[in-house]
């Protein structure tokens, strides 16, 4: 079924273009071409061995950055399709939004940030969103005429979800009025970028509940006691299928929660768009955020995030492995900083470490230090 794009959607024929001019592709529009370049990139393949919450060696069925990105893309496309927004742009942003994440998830990011701030205070530290942009703009090496993937402004804008003032200033100096400008002017990105931001949140809340229960670190009874949204759809699933239990009941509950959040975003965002009636994407950028949850659903989502932060992300078992992961990243940074000959030619220390998968980081750490962390034995 063909989808007619709304006037406030991003239309590929009206894209702000690429940093390096290229002839149009004969069979694809610009956003489809972006998506295809992302899927064929080295950074995309690396996501399969990068941690989401549980480290790669802890189990084959836990989410990785790759499966998370695919889930974000599915949710973003569903919302975009219903709202007359550009699905291909949403998919491209979703698939590349975590390219800048280090090995070992947020633990690796925090450790690399600490290391950078210690030795290069002027660098502004490490930000994974800024690094994601750096990957697609500079670090991918696939084309003869330019570095990076030469993606459109709209895809790059969506990938740069957050940015510090220091890094926004850096981007603005290099490209006035470019993707860093909105962080200085305090404007919004496209609706497609806003959809991807919310789809990211919906996805990781749902799959972290699933992975948390699968790991045995949280119990369904805990979820029922403190999360009204989970309890509501748990009860609904049992009303329709009283024999449901165990994993099937958990999956059915999460499925219903996901659907409810998508429907809520569509309804709440459509109401905001009707209120503001943006004539085009430039008016969207000058408007307040137009994609969001209803107040009631936002409250439910914040409860989920608080629960996961306390019960899963700070669980002693998770903390033990993430503390060990930080030591690996610190060890790698120290080794490459004191032995630059160990780095491949032309690589900066932070870029090289950030691009590693979990298992490559562990192999490199063992090669350089002669030690294997106890938590991976």
N, C-alpha and C positions, 0 to 999 in steps of 0.2 A: 504494500500500500504506500503510495507516494505521500509524503508529508509536506505540506505547504509551510514554509518558514514564516513566522510572524515578523512584522517590520522591525521589532526590537531584537530579533535574533541576529547572530553573526552570519552574514551571507558571504560565501567564499569569493564571489565576484567583486565584493566591496572590501576585501581584506586590505589592511595597511601594508601588506607585502612582506618580503623577506629582506634580510640584511644584504644579501647578494642577489642581484637580479638573475632570474632563470626563466627560460621559455616555459610556457604552460605545458603540463602533461596532457597528452591527447585523450587519455581515458579516465582521468581522475581530476577532481577539483583540488584546490590547494590544501584543504583540511584533510581530505582523504590521503593525499600525498604525504602530509605530515604524519598521519597515523602509520602509514606503511613504512616510512623511514624509521619511526620509533620502534616498530615491531622487529625490524631487521637490524637494530643497533646492538652493539656489544653490551651496552648498559642494560638493555632490556633482558638479555639472557642472564646476566649476572643476578637479577632479582630472585631467581629461583633458589639461590643459595645464600640469601640474605635474611636475617632474622626479622620476624614481626614481633612476637613476644617470647616464644620459646625458641631456644637456639636450635640450629639446624640438626644437630646430632641427637636431639631429645625425642624425636619421633617423626615418622614419615607423613603423618596425617595432620600435623599442625600447619597453620598458615605460614606462608613465607611472604616476602615483599611482592613476589610475582602473583601468587594467588590473591593476595589482598588487592593488588592493582586491577586484576581482572574483575573482582567483585565490585570495586568502585566503578569501573567502566560499565558494567551491566546496570547498576543502579542509576548512574548518571544518564545513560542512554534511555532508560525507561522514563525518567522524569522529563528529559528533553523531548522525547517523542510525543508525550502527552501534552506538553506545553508549546509545541511548535518551535522548539529551539533546535540548534544544529547538533545532531547526534554524533556526526563524525568528529567535530571539534571536541565535544565532550569526551569521546573515546580517546582521542589523541592526548588531551590533557591528563586524563585519568591514568593512562598507561605509562606516562613519563613522570608523574608527579613525585615519585619516590626515587628517581634516579640518583639523587644526591645523598641518600642515606648510606651511612657507614656500615661495615659489618657489625653484628651484634646489636642492632636496633639502637634505641635511644641511649643505651649504656655506652656504645661505641662513639656516638655523637658527642655525648657529654665529655668523654675522656679526650677526644680529639680537640674539642673546644678548649678544654683546660690547657692542653699542651700548646695550642696556638697562641692563646692569650698570654701564656707564660714567656714564650720565646719571641713572639711578634705582637706586642700589645697594640700596635697600630693596625693590625690586620682586621680587628673587629671580631676575631674568633671564627668559629665554624658554624654555619647555618645550613641545614640540609636543603632548604628550599633554594637558597642562593646557589648551592652546589649543584642542584638539579639543573638550574639554568646554565651554569658553567659547563656541565656535561654536554648539553645539546648545542651550546653556542661555541664551545672551544675544544673540549676534550675528545669527543668522538672523531675518529680519523678514518673517513670513508670516501672522501671526495678529493679530486685533484685540484679543484679551483678554490677551495675554502676549508677552514677548520669547522668542526661541528656538523650539525645536520641541516643548518640553514632553514629552520622552521619559520612559519609565519609569525607575525607579531601577536596574533590572537592566541596561538598555542603557547608561545613563550610567556605571554601575560598570565595565562592560567597556571602554568607550571610554577611561576613565582608567586606562590600563595602568600607568603610572609616575607618581610625584608626589613632589616634594621636600617636606621637612618644613615649609618656609616656606609653600608653597602648600597643603599639607594642613591646616595651622593656619588658613589663610585660609578654606578651605572649611568647616572645622569651626565656626568662629565664625559663619559665615553660615547653616549648616545642621547643627546638632549631631546626631551620629549618622548623617550622610549619607554621600555617596560618598567623602569624604576621610577618614572615620574609620578605615578599615582600615589606612591607612598609619601612623596613630598607635598603633593597637591591635595592629599586626603580625598581622592576620588575612588570610585569603585571599578572593579574589572567587569568584563562582559557577564551577561546572565549565565552563559555556559560555564565560565570559570566559577561563578558563585554556586552553580549546581554541583560542580565537581567537589568544591569545598565541603558541601553538606553531604554528598554521597560518600566521601571519605569518612566522615564522622559516623554516618549510619552503618557503614560496612565494618569499621573496626570495633564499634560497640557490640554489634551482633556476633562477629566471629570471635571476639575475645571472650564473650560468654560461652560460646561453643567450645573453644579450645580450653578455657578454664575448667569447665566441667569435665571435658575429656581427660584432662591432666590429673583430675582428682583434687585439685587445689581449691575448688569451690564446689558447693553442692546445690542441687536444685532447691532444696529446702531454704537455703540462705537467700536465694533469689526471690522465692515466694514471700519471704518474711519482710523484705525491705524494698522490693521493686514493684510498685503497683502495675506498671505496664506489663511486666512479665507475668504477674499473677493474673491479670485480666485475660491475657490470651492463653495462658495455661488452663484456666477454668473454661474458656470457650472451646479449646481443643477437646477437653474431657467431656463437655456437654455433647459434642458432636460424635465423639468416639470414646465411650467410657472405658474401653479396654486398653486404650493407649497407655504405655508406660515406658520408662527408661529412655533410651536414645531417641526412639520415635516420637515420644511425647516432647522431649527437648527440642528436636528439630522442627516439629510442627509448631511449637510455641514461637520459636525464633522466626520461622517463616511468616507467621501472622504478624509478628512485631515489625519485621521488615516492610511488609506490605502496608501496614498502618502508617508507618513513618513516611513512606513514599507518597501515599495518598494525602497525608497531612501537608507535606511540603508542596504538593501540586495545588491543593486548595488554598493554603495560606499565601503562597506566592502569587497565584492567579489573582487573588483579591488585592494584593499590593500593586500588581501591574495595572489592574483596572482603576485603582485609585490614582496612580501617577501617569498612566498612559504615555510611556516614553515613545517618542516618534521614531527613534532609531537607536543604534548601539551607543552613539555618542551621548545621547540624552541619558541612557542607562548609566553611563560612567559618571555623569554629573548628579545622579539621583542618589538617595540613600539606598542601602542594600534592599533588593527586591526579591531575593530568594531566601526563604527561611521557614522555620516551624511556626505553628501557632503557639501562643504562650503556654497552653497546657502541655503540648507535646514537648516544648523546649524544657519545661520543668521535669518531665519524665526522663528525657535524654540526659539532663544534668545529674539526675539521681543515678542513672546507669554509670556514667563516667566516674562519679564519686565512689560508687561501690567498687568498680574495677580498680581504681587507683589504690584503694585501701586494701581490698581483699585479694587482688591478683598481682598487680604490678609491685606491690610492697610485701608480697608473701615471702617468708624467709627463704624458700627454695629458689624463687625467682631472683631475689636480691643476692643470694650466694653466687649464682651463675653470672649475673650481670656485674657484680663486683669483680669477679675473675676476668670477665671480658674486658672491663676497663683496664685491668693490669696488662692484658695482651696488647691493647691499643697503645697504652703508654710505653710499653716495652718496644713496640715497633717504631714509634715516633723517636724514641731515644736512640735506637740502633741506626735508623736511617740518618738521623741528624748528625751522629758522630762518625758514621761510616757512609758518606754520600756515594761512594763507589758501589754500594750494594743496590742503589736505585737504578732502574733502567734509564738510559740516557734521555734527557729532556723532560723528566718527570719531577714535579714538586712533591715534597714529602706528604703534605696534606691531601693532595689530589690522588696520589698513589694509594694511600691507606683508605681513603673514602671509597675508592673504586673496588676494594677487595670484597670478595665473598667471605662468609664466615670460615669456611674450611681452608681457603687460601691464606687467610690471615693467620690461622692456627699453624699451618705448615711453615709459613714464613717466620713466625715467632719461634718455632722449634729450630728452624735452620739457623737463625741469627743468635738465639740465646742458648740453644741446647736443652731447653726445658719444655715439658708438656704440662699444661695446667691440670691439676688433680681432678677438676670437675669435668674433663672430657675423657677421662680414662675409663 
